[in-house]
């Protein structure tokens, strides 16, 4: 069962049930609906396998869509780990999820309007369905009712990073199955992204292609071109390891990046500090 704790009751045992269907509901995500309510998505096992469902509530806690949620995708295989992205006109949301309908883990997306109606192809449009595995997606709004998604990708027999931009009509703007954010030696982990305020995005990740872990960044334009060095901009070259970066826009087409840092850890991986950097456009 999935419950959303809210301000509708002062009794902690009387929260608002979002879905009480059989089996389990897991990994919820939530965004504002732009009308003082919220939209919630989750992974759902009511049908035996894993599917994706979605629900909307208003400010008073009233369920606005179908009881126990609307099914976004119920195809064979597993669908789950949804990510919700608000759209700029407050008319619903875009949802991105991991999907094994083709056997290997792929990424799909759907747009839902404020009434719970699917606006794109039934069961979602593919973000990436390369024969290799795609994992750990992150997504942001592109500022034009579309979405930019980044993920870890094994198409080159190592863990690289790829990204895709989809417009508000559900059309992929960048190359089929995405453009490479980084596709060099070693493995790249935990991508994070933020808007560059011009329809593109700034990405950050950590890399183990060097003897010590390093944090890198890349900017990709609205039309899918790398704007910084081909292998990414090195954010930190201090001794020790750095990892787990998060990135946010600085409001001027650049970004702030923060990460865990072991430069002051003589015992290795026992004491982590936090460091940050600002990168201009």
Secondary structure as GFF3:
##gff-version 3
##sequence-region A 1 281
A	DSSP	beta_strand	2	4	.	.	.	ID=ss1
A	DSSP	beta_strand	16	19	.	.	.	ID=ss2
A	DSSP	beta_strand	25	32	.	.	.	ID=ss3
A	DSSP	beta_strand	38	44	.	.	.	ID=ss4
A	DSSP	beta_strand	51	57	.	.	.	ID=ss5
A	DSSP	beta_strand	70	73	.	.	.	ID=ss6
A	DSSP	beta_strand	79	86	.	.	.	ID=ss7
A	DSSP	beta_strand	93	99	.	.	.	ID=ss8
A	DSSP	beta_strand	106	112	.	.	.	ID=ss9
A	DSSP	beta_strand	125	128	.	.	.	ID=ss10
A	DSSP	beta_strand	134	141	.	.	.	ID=ss11
A	DSSP	beta_strand	147	153	.	.	.	ID=ss12
A	DSSP	beta_strand	160	166	.	.	.	ID=ss13
A	DSSP	beta_strand	179	182	.	.	.	ID=ss14
A	DSSP	beta_strand	188	195	.	.	.	ID=ss15
A	DSSP	beta_strand	201	207	.	.	.	ID=ss16
A	DSSP	beta_strand	214	220	.	.	.	ID=ss17
A	DSSP	beta_strand	233	236	.	.	.	ID=ss18
A	DSSP	beta_strand	242	249	.	.	.	ID=ss19
A	DSSP	beta_strand	255	261	.	.	.	ID=ss20
A	DSSP	beta_strand	273	279	.	.	.	ID=ss21
###
